[in-house]
Amino acid sequence: MSSTSPIIVWLRYDLRLADNPALHAACKLGAVVPVFVLASDEEDLPPGGASNWWLHQSLKSLGRQCNALGSPLIIRQGESIGELQQVAKETGATAIYWNRSFNPKIASRDAAMVENLRTSGFKTQSFRANLLLDPRAIETQQGRPYTVFTPFWKACLKQLNPPPPLPIPTSIIRPDKQPDTLRLHELHLEHQVDWTVGMRRAWAPGTSGANLNLKLFTRYALQEYDHQRDLPGVVGTSRLSPHLHFGEISPQQVWHAIAESGAAEWKHSQFITELGWREFAQHLLHHFPHTINEPLRAPFNRFPWQKNAGHLQAWQKGCTGYPLVDAGMRELWASGWMHNRMRMVAGSFLVKHLRIDWREGANWFWDTLVDADLASNTLGWQWISGCGADAAPYFRIFNPVIQGEKFDPHGDYVRRWVPELKKLPPKWIHKPWTAPSIVLQDSRVRLGENYPMPIVDHKEARNAALDALKSIKQPA
Ligand SMILES: Cc1cc2nc3c(=O)[nH]c(=O)nc-3n(C[C@H](O)[C@H](O)[C@H](O)COP(=O)(O)OP(=O)(O)OC[C@H]3O[C@@H](n4cnc5c(N)ncnc54)[C@H](O)[C@@H]3O)c2cc1C
């Protein structure tokens, strides 16, 4: 390769300058053209509304950083290979570098592209950047993929020794010939109707927001993580999920920040284990790509899911009459994120109390979560439905009242997201239908008017769910 021909760095789910191996390697060799191509239909699932909003903000922030270092971010839309070849033609680039992604459709597109680009005379190089380990690198002694988390993570920990994060390049040399670029708004990632006010308040997409969340977490929440990570009313988790999903921060950066925090036994801490679940999700998606749409456990194909548009809508809008479920669903709608405990409680309510297909839930999350991630969302929904790898047994049915009393004992979380109930004393906050009418009156709660009665009875719903489970255990 001539030292004067620039290298295209194709940015995807690695929207950062620090610890970016593709960018780092390219910058060492000369001029670099950082390129982002919007090609939503090349994805396994086109990103939802909340993800698109995030992507817009993240690209804006990355664009500013690329400008500051010397080589503007080039934005294109269309078929990736065609756009990259066109950028190469406009700049004289003969090499394309990127960081690998393991989502099934993207991985096969990338493999086909390598063939195609090499045949056309390009040099290509890809790097591991967004996972601690290559999901293909871990297998059982029998050479099979893992389907149980604990041995998977044990095997990973034996191999894991991520190198220190790479620094931000001091500069990015721009090519002599600058290629055409779209302006960010031409991608139409933001909705014309602005429904993102809550997301704007809750998040700062981009690497500064990611670094800030990591700093706040290690300083103020890491020590108490084990005790507080299940309390939705407390900021007890890192809130790094959207930043990790878009690659604004790498898991290696997070790993090293935790190592440097001085926490005892940090490598075996609950927080690092959660990063392990992220790796496990990618491992499963890589080995069982059909699970995006189908249960891993085949008997669940026979599960008698209910179709009930009214119930589905009540769940989506946070109007089920179960305050904890409603608070979670409203948090999701308003902020694009939901606490993990709430994802479990609200998810369980959909698939068990309402017996609505987990795919309806996964679709809704896909559209509304700012951290919507194919691997983690698929794992989460199959886990909660009992139909996936290492899943919670289907017969374990969360009682939303007990969950509320345990994890939101004073009702602060419910009061924040369900203001109709804010005057209700803690004793009744998770079961307003049991409150004496004088209490309801004093609290200005009018059940069936300003807050719904439960749309299903817990006991009846539980029994119906268990009967449905029995039905799939019969021979088909
Ligand atoms: C039904 C359901 C759907 C889910 N959908 C998604 C999704 O689309 N995207 C997503 O990132 N997570 C998803 N999760 C996992 C989890 O809820 C979120 O990762 C977590 O709530 C993010 O908050 P945090 O960054 O504060 O997490 P922390 O507790 O601070 O954890 C640190 C990081 O570890 C990873 N992590 C934590 N828990 C899990 C987990 N159970 N599975 C995989 N990775 C995990 C995340 O990257 C997270 O940012 C889902 C869980 C369920 C039950």
The ligand as a MOL file (V3000), in Angstrom:
LIG
                    3D

  0  0  0     0  0            999 V3000
M  V30 BEGIN CTAB
M  V30 COUNTS 53 58 0 0 0
M  V30 BEGIN ATOM
M  V30 1 C -36.5820 -8.7580 29.1200 0
M  V30 2 C -35.2060 -8.1370 29.1390 0
M  V30 3 C -34.7480 -7.4190 28.0290 0
M  V30 4 C -33.4590 -6.8420 28.0330 0
M  V30 5 N -33.0450 -6.1250 26.9290 0
M  V30 6 C -31.8000 -5.5870 26.9100 0
M  V30 7 C -31.3400 -4.8610 25.7800 0
M  V30 8 O -32.0200 -4.7490 24.7590 0
M  V30 9 N -30.1000 -4.2940 25.8400 0
M  V30 10 C -29.2890 -4.4210 26.9450 0
M  V30 11 O -28.1710 -3.8780 26.9520 0
M  V30 12 N -29.7010 -5.1240 28.0180 0
M  V30 13 C -30.9280 -5.6990 28.0490 0
M  V30 14 N -31.3380 -6.3900 29.1540 0
M  V30 15 C -30.3790 -6.6280 30.2550 0
M  V30 16 C -30.3570 -5.5820 31.3880 0
M  V30 17 O -31.6500 -5.3120 31.8270 0
M  V30 18 C -29.6680 -4.2740 30.9910 0
M  V30 19 O -28.4230 -4.5350 30.3900 0
M  V30 20 C -29.4130 -3.4000 32.2250 0
M  V30 21 O -30.6320 -3.1080 32.8750 0
M  V30 22 C -28.7400 -2.1170 31.7990 0
M  V30 23 O -28.5900 -1.2470 32.8730 0
M  V30 24 P -27.1490 -0.8530 33.4130 0
M  V30 25 O -26.2840 -0.4340 32.2820 0
M  V30 26 O -27.3410 0.1170 34.5210 0
M  V30 27 O -26.6510 -2.2500 33.9580 0
M  V30 28 P -25.5450 -2.6410 35.0440 0
M  V30 29 O -26.2320 -3.4070 36.1120 0
M  V30 30 O -24.7500 -1.4780 35.4520 0
M  V30 31 O -24.6450 -3.7000 34.2410 0
M  V30 32 C -23.4880 -3.3150 33.4940 0
M  V30 33 C -23.6190 -3.7890 32.0790 0
M  V30 34 O -23.6880 -5.2010 32.0210 0
M  V30 35 C -24.5440 -5.6040 30.9390 0
M  V30 36 N -25.6760 -6.3640 31.4880 0
M  V30 37 C -26.2260 -6.2450 32.7130 0
M  V30 38 N -27.2140 -7.1480 32.8690 0
M  V30 39 C -27.2920 -7.8350 31.7180 0
M  V30 40 C -28.1240 -8.8990 31.2550 0
M  V30 41 N -29.0570 -9.4560 32.0400 0
M  V30 42 N -27.9550 -9.3520 29.9950 0
M  V30 43 C -27.0010 -8.8330 29.1900 0
M  V30 44 N -26.1720 -7.8250 29.5750 0
M  V30 45 C -26.3220 -7.3330 30.8240 0
M  V30 46 C -25.0400 -4.3400 30.2700 0
M  V30 47 O -24.2140 -4.0660 29.1550 0
M  V30 48 C -24.8660 -3.3020 31.3560 0
M  V30 49 O -24.7010 -2.0020 30.8560 0
M  V30 50 C -32.6300 -6.9950 29.1760 0
M  V30 51 C -33.1080 -7.7130 30.2790 0
M  V30 52 C -34.3710 -8.2800 30.2600 0
M  V30 53 C -34.8460 -9.0430 31.4710 0
M  V30 END ATOM
M  V30 BEGIN BOND
M  V30 1 1 1 2
M  V30 2 1 2 3
M  V30 3 2 2 52
M  V30 4 2 3 4
M  V30 5 1 4 5
M  V30 6 1 4 50
M  V30 7 2 5 6
M  V30 8 1 6 7
M  V30 9 1 6 13
M  V30 10 2 7 8
M  V30 11 1 7 9
M  V30 12 1 9 10
M  V30 13 2 10 11
M  V30 14 1 10 12
M  V30 15 2 12 13
M  V30 16 1 13 14
M  V30 17 1 14 15
M  V30 18 1 14 50
M  V30 19 1 15 16
M  V30 20 1 16 17
M  V30 21 1 16 18
M  V30 22 1 18 19
M  V30 23 1 18 20
M  V30 24 1 20 21
M  V30 25 1 20 22
M  V30 26 1 22 23
M  V30 27 1 23 24
M  V30 28 2 24 25
M  V30 29 1 24 26
M  V30 30 1 24 27
M  V30 31 1 27 28
M  V30 32 2 28 29
M  V30 33 1 28 30
M  V30 34 1 28 31
M  V30 35 1 31 32
M  V30 36 1 32 33
M  V30 37 1 33 34
M  V30 38 1 33 48
M  V30 39 1 34 35
M  V30 40 1 35 36
M  V30 41 1 35 46
M  V30 42 1 36 37
M  V30 43 1 36 45
M  V30 44 2 37 38
M  V30 45 1 38 39
M  V30 46 1 39 40
M  V30 47 2 39 45
M  V30 48 1 40 41
M  V30 49 2 40 42
M  V30 50 1 42 43
M  V30 51 2 43 44
M  V30 52 1 44 45
M  V30 53 1 46 47
M  V30 54 1 46 48
M  V30 55 1 48 49
M  V30 56 2 50 51
M  V30 57 1 51 52
M  V30 58 1 52 53
M  V30 END BOND
M  V30 END CTAB
M  END
